[in-house]
Amino acid sequence: MIVLDTITKTYLLGKENVNVLNNISLTIEQSEFVAIMGPSGSGKSTLMNMIGCLDKPTSGDYFLSGENVSHYNDNELARVRNQSIGFVFQQFHLLPRLSAVKNVELPMIYAGVSKAERQSRAEEALKKVGLSDRMDHLPNALSGGQKQRVAIARAIVNKPKIILADEPTGALDSKTSISIMEQFRELNEEEGVTVIVVTHESEVAEYANRTIFVRDGMIQLPSSSTRGASE
Amino acid sequence: MSFMENLMMALSSLKAHKMRSILTMLGIIIGVGAVIIVVAIGQGGEAMLKTQITGPGNTVELFYQPSDEEIRSNPNIFQQAPFKQEDIRALEQIKEIKSIVASSTQFSTARLQQDTVDVSATGINQAYVKLNEMKVEKGRSFSTSDFLGGRRVGLVSHVIQEELFKGKNPIGKVINVANQPIEIIGVLEKPTGLLSFSSMEVYLPFQTWRTIYGSSDYTQVTLQAENSDQLQTAGKKAAKLLNNMHNTEDSYQVLNMEEIAAGIGQITRIMTLIIGSIAGISLFVGGIGVMNIMLVSVTERTREIGIRMALGATRAQVLTQFLIESITLTLIGGILGIFLGWGTASIVSFFAGWPSLVSWQVVLGGVVFSMIIGVVFGLLPANKASKLDPIESLRYE
């Protein structure tokens, strides 16, 4: 469960303080499928970085599975990212010199998993996303959809509670986008993984149970979703 | 994350930029190679000088340096030969001594009919012939019976043949040395080598010399031992024995070649150090090259660093990754440099006739030092990588 309590993020731009996130309070339950939408510059990326423990709030508290991670140091945050969060990026962010299976092994290397176990778990994860025949391919020998599947396999291989996807279909055609979103839905429904997708495509947001709109660093309250802001 | 993991990762990223890695290594290869060459040739030269000074025969010369007191009580002490027959017999009892080379020299005139020349007449024992490698160019050398029987035969140096015999064959001719007839049985080869010069010399078996000059004492005694360690003990024992026998304090001494060799060794070591330091500068420049390339590599791989951090790499793990990469780079360069230095030193010594010595200490030093270069010059880039902000790095194009 993710609980953000009056989170503020302030950046110093020149000599001016800019509030990128403004008193955001938000709760996302375990096994929810949430879409975060908003125009560019709205602060949705910062919000996602905050949830992903890549960034620290200026003020406010962030509870992840009951732990207040807002005051964690860099090493502790690295561990949280490694164990509890799986990232999927718009540009896939695979390491170009590593084969698909080696890319999937990366999070386990930092988790200290033995070589043999890494190999079998990476193969298992790739099988789950339907890439058992592409394991030893380098990223540039894979199509966009296949690359994103490798990225999803990499995100789930450490069995995190949360998958954070930043515009996961932004670089894909619509047909491939559907299959990728189906993959997320499957993970959410079958494994109970919390999926948070940042997008500006309403078709993508439709896969989510709930959509959070961000504008000017604040959460807008559409009529259907009041739960997050009221807590 | 294990060391092997990091090493494999480092090797694969070095392999990804082969040309760049090789060029960067080249600085280290040349630097380590140059240091190895200088040290190898320096140490080889030192070893050569030492063997030339102490000689290959493991010999040491005994000498007599009378104290002021002895000189006062006996002003003629320098005219007397310091080594008696019984001294030699006593020295023979020291087990470390392999052989004793003894000789006595007197200056006298040698006469052939009406012509006379000044010569040094040296009475020698049999060991002397062997140790000094006396080679005859004409006639024959001394036989055992010449020594035992005290035959009136002699060997003359090449110049005597030229001066006294005007170049004619002197074998079988008789000359008078100190008015005693001596039959010439051989002419010695002209001395070769830079420091040797020919002088008028007549060599006689010691028994013969003794009858001619009426003295059974030796002016020169050289000890020979099996090896240089035994030589040290033998020399000390001999000096002590002689001082005891003659009731002197410290008048009998051994000429300590070790000390002279150590002095020369120090000079060559200083030379090696100076030239080695200059070679070391190229190693330093090579290190800067490594740092430069690692900084470029960190910038190029900003996104990779961001991805790794997002996936859970700690700052320490990123630092370690880049540090091991630079150490791998310099270590491979260092090992190749050792081979380069070794090979070049061998070639140089082959053509220059100067031995080269690549000791395991130098090889180990080369390996360790190139690793240190990797750490020192890799630290700044690795630190830069570890300090990157993951969000910024992920956005880096």
Contacts between the chains, C-beta under 8 A, distances in Angstrom:
chain1	res1	chain2	res2	distance
A	49	B	391	5.4
A	52	B	310	7.5
A	54	B	309	7.9
A	54	B	310	6.4
A	54	B	390	5.1
A	54	B	391	5.3
A	54	B	394	7.9
A	55	B	391	6.1
A	74	B	314	7.0
A	74	B	315	5.7
A	75	B	314	4.9
A	75	B	315	7.3
A	75	B	316	7.4
A	78	B	309	6.9
A	78	B	312	5.4
A	78	B	313	6.5
A	78	B	314	4.4
A	78	B	315	7.6
A	79	B	312	6.8
A	79	B	314	7.7
A	81	B	309	7.8
A	81	B	310	6.3
A	81	B	311	7.1
A	81	B	312	4.9
A	82	B	311	6.7
A	82	B	312	2.3
A	83	B	312	7.3
A	87	B	310	5.1
A	87	B	311	7.2
A	89	B	394	7.1
A	93	B	303	7.2
A	93	B	306	7.9
A	93	B	307	4.8
A	93	B	310	7.6
A	93	B	394	6.8
A	95	B	304	5.9
A	95	B	307	6.5
A	97	B	12	6.4
A	97	B	13	7.1
A	97	B	16	5.5
A	106	B	307	8.0
A	106	B	308	7.1
A	106	B	311	5.3
A	107	B	311	4.6
A	107	B	312	5.7
A	109	B	1	5.7
A	109	B	5	6.3
A	110	B	1	6.5
A	110	B	308	7.6
A	110	B	311	6.3
A	110	B	312	4.2
A	110	B	313	5.1
A	110	B	314	7.6
A	110	B	317	6.4
A	111	B	312	6.7
A	112	B	1	7.1
A	154	B	311	7.3
A	158	B	312	7.8
